[in-house]
């Protein structure tokens, strides 16, 4: 019997499947800062970069995505913050 008093059948988290990195799954797709529509998926509506655990990217591609977003922001292809409402 477990020390915590919980049964093994009642674990937290509920067996979700891990998201697959879209760049590893589709080798033809690349991270490009000149394509703001392609990397817009990886920023929130407030303008923040979506973390790895949410987007499902692997570490290598998450670094490439964040660098691409920062480059696109610097040359004014993407906004730094959300537009004023």
C-alpha positions, 0 to 999 in steps of 0.5 A: 500500500502506498505511503500517501494513502492513495490508490495507484488507479487515482493518479493526477494528470489523467494520461494526456498524450504528449503533443508532437513538435510540428517541425519534427513531424513535418520535415518540410516546414521550417521556422522563418522570421520572414513568415509572420503568419507561420509563427503567429501561432506561437504568440498569445493574444497579449503578445507573449511567446507561448511556452514549450509545454503548451505549444508542444515544440521540442527544445531545439525548435522552441529556441528557433521559434523564439529567435524568429519571433524576436527577429520579426519584432525587431524588423516590425513584422510582428508587434511587441505587445497586443494592439490597444483596444 
